[in-house]
Amino acid sequence: MALNPFTWVNRRGSAAIQSTGVTVGTADVRFSFQNHAFLSNWYRGTLYVSLAQAIPAGTTGTLPVLFETNGATQAVTKYNGEALTVADIPGTGVFEFWFDKSTNTLQILTGVV
């Protein structure tokens, strides 16, 4: 009996979402999303995020980027768990991420930063 080595993801296709705002604080930059955008979704797979607002010019490039919805924040990472920072976001547009709800991982995919 052969075992299937694959874990199937994106069972209903890849998710896509657009930011509704951006807030610059002293400790981080937060992109906000429509409330209940992820309600009842135990998602694992690729996620396309349209960052519709530009981070204001002059914002410190080392500030970490967080995503926020329903008052909860989600850290965004690069390889090795390194924080995604303002310097990594070149402007508005669509970015590709990997999201795994079970491990609370949101990582930007290669080729973008």
Stockholm file with secondary structure:
# STOCKHOLM 1.0

chainA/1-113         MALNPFTWVNRRGSAAIQSTGVTVGTADVRFSFQNHAFLSNWYRGTLYVSLAQAIPAGTTGTLPVLFETNGATQAVTKYNGEALTVADIPGTGVFEFWFDKSTNTLQILTGVV
#=GR chainA/1-113 SS CCCCCCCCCCTTCCEEEEEEEEEECSSCEEEEECTTTTTTCCCEEEEEEEECSCCCTTCCTTSBEEEEETTEEEECBCGGGCBCBGGGCCSSEEEEEEEETTTTEEEECTTCC
#=GC SS_cons         CCCCCCCCCCTTCCEEEEEEEEEECSSCEEEEECTTTTTTCCCEEEEEEEECSCCCTTCCTTSBEEEEETTEEEECBCGGGCBCBGGGCCSSEEEEEEEETTTTEEEECTTCC
//
